[in-house]
Amino acid sequence: MSQLYIKQKVFSLSGKYTVKDHQENDQYYVEGSFLQVPKTFSIMNTSREEVALIEKKVFSFLPKFLVEVNGQEILTIKKEFSFLKARYTIDAAGIKVNGNWWDMDFQVLQDDEIIAEVGKEWFTWGDSYKVQILDDKMETIIIALVVAIDCVKSDQAAAASASM
């Protein structure tokens, strides 16, 4: 079992995050592309080797984000057509998200067993999330999922402010 903290760097135009353990040691680095189409986020280990990639698909009627871990597509987050409130679905083989993922307060389940819990850390500078991973083999996938959900939230917020 591991406990990690995802901290977004506040004054970064491209979207940068650092993932640290409970002793503040760096575990992963996340870097977003700046002014690049399609928008991507690369997740790297401490040796700066890419272990996951999040990509926003541009030629899609509704927003869609693909998540690859170690070169394999693991999950997709896509917006569903609705008139009132933005709705998204997460498609992943055997993985479900229960709770309020829009507020970053949820559990990740695999085959109906909890493998991770995610919560937003309040009173921090920039977005910060506490991620408790119960199945260490799923660590990279969980980190990629949390970053992807944060990307979807940022994309939705940008779209909402652009339409005002």
C-alpha positions in Angstrom: 0.0 0.0 0.0 1.3 3.4 -0.9 0.2 7.0 -0.3 1.0 9.6 -2.9 0.3 13.3 -3.3 -0.3 14.9 -6.7 0.5 18.6 -6.6 -0.1 20.9 -9.5 2.4 23.7 -10.1 0.5 26.9 -10.0 2.3 29.2 -12.5 2.7 26.7 -15.3 1.1 27.4 -18.6 1.5 23.8 -19.9 0.2 22.0 -16.8 2.9 20.5 -14.6 2.4 18.2 -11.6 4.7 16.5 -9.2 3.7 13.3 -7.6 5.4 12.8 -4.2 5.3 10.1 -1.5 4.5 10.8 2.1 8.1 11.8 2.8 8.0 14.5 0.0 10.2 12.4 -2.3 9.4 12.8 -6.0 7.9 9.7 -7.5 6.5 10.9 -10.9 6.6 14.0 -13.0 3.7 15.1 -15.2 4.2 17.6 -18.0 1.5 18.9 -20.3 2.0 20.2 -23.8 1.8 23.9 -24.4 0.0 25.2 -27.5 0.1 21.8 -29.1 -2.7 20.0 -30.8 -3.7 17.4 -29.6 -3.2 18.4 -26.0 -1.1 15.7 -24.2 0.2 15.0 -20.7 3.2 12.8 -20.2 3.7 11.0 -16.9 7.4 10.1 -16.2 9.1 8.2 -13.5 12.0 9.5 -11.5 14.4 8.5 -14.4 12.3 10.8 -16.7 11.1 7.7 -18.7 7.5 8.1 -19.9 5.3 5.5 -18.2 1.9 7.0 -19.2 0.4 9.4 -21.8 -2.9 11.2 -21.7 -4.2 12.6 -25.0 -7.2 14.7 -25.8 -8.7 13.6 -29.1 -9.3 16.5 -31.4 -11.4 15.0 -34.1 -14.2 13.9 -31.9 -17.7 15.3 -31.7 -17.6 15.5 -27.9 -14.4 15.8 -25.8 -12.6 12.5 -25.4 -9.4 11.7 -23.4 -7.3 8.5 -24.0 -5.0 7.2 -21.4 -2.1 4.9 -22.3 0.1 3.2 -19.7 3.3 1.5 -20.9 2.2 1.9 -24.5 -1.2 0.2 -24.0 -4.5 2.1 -24.1 -6.0 1.5 -20.6 -9.0 3.8 -20.3 -11.0 6.5 -22.0 -12.9 9.4 -20.5 -15.5 10.8 -22.8 -18.2 13.5 -22.5 -21.8 12.2 -23.0 -24.4 14.2 -24.9 -26.7 16.0 -22.4 -28.5 19.3 -22.4 -28.3 20.3 -18.7 -25.2 19.2 -17.0 -21.8 18.0 -18.3 -21.7 14.2 -17.9 -18.6 12.1 -18.5 -18.1 8.3 -18.5 -14.9 6.4 -17.8 -14.4 3.3 -19.9 -11.8 0.9 -18.6 -11.7 -2.9 -18.5 -12.6 -4.0 -15.0 -12.0 -0.6 -13.5 -14.8 1.5 -12.0 -14.8 4.9 -10.2 -17.3 5.3 -7.4 -18.0 8.6 -5.7 -17.8 12.2 -6.7 -14.9 12.3 -9.1 -15.8 15.8 -10.2 -14.9 17.0 -6.7 -11.9 14.6 -6.6 -13.4 12.5 -3.8 -13.8 8.9 -5.0 -12.7 5.3 -4.9 -11.2 3.2 -7.7 -12.4 -0.4 -7.9 -11.2 -3.3 -9.9 -13.4 -6.3 -10.1 -15.5 -4.8 -7.3 -12.6 -4.5 -4.9 -11.2 -1.1 -3.8 -7.7 -0.5 -5.2 -7.4 3.2 -4.5 -9.0 6.2 -2.7 -8.6 9.8 -3.9 -9.4 13.0 -2.0 -8.7 16.6 -2.7 -6.4 18.3 -0.2 -7.9 21.6 0.9 -6.0 24.8 1.8 -3.1 24.2 -0.5 -1.6 26.4 -3.2 -2.8 25.0 -6.5 -4.7 21.7 -6.9 -3.4 18.9 -4.6 -4.7 15.4 -4.3 -4.1 12.6 -1.8 -4.0 9.2 -3.5 -4.0 6.1 -1.3 -3.2 3.0 -3.5 -4.1 -0.4 -2.0 -2.8 -2.4 -5.0 0.8 -1.3 -5.7 0.7 -3.0 -9.2 -1.9 -0.5 -10.2 0.1 2.6 -9.1 0.9 4.0 -12.5 -2.7 3.4 -13.8 -4.2 5.2 -10.7 -1.8 8.2 -11.1 -2.7 8.4 -14.8 -6.4 8.2 -14.0 -6.3 11.0 -11.4 -4.3 13.2 -13.8 -6.7 12.5 -16.6 -9.7 13.4 -14.5 -8.0 16.6 -13.5 -7.4 17.3 -17.3 -11.1 16.7 -18.0 -12.1 19.1 -15.3 -9.7 21.8 -16.5 -10.9 21.3 -20.1 -14.5 21.7 -19.0 -13.7 24.8 -17.0 -11.9 26.4 -19.9 -14.8 25.5 -22.2 -17.3 27.0 -19.8 -15.4 30.3 -19.4 -14.9 30.6 -23.2 -18.6 30.4 -23.7 -19.4 33.2 -21.3 
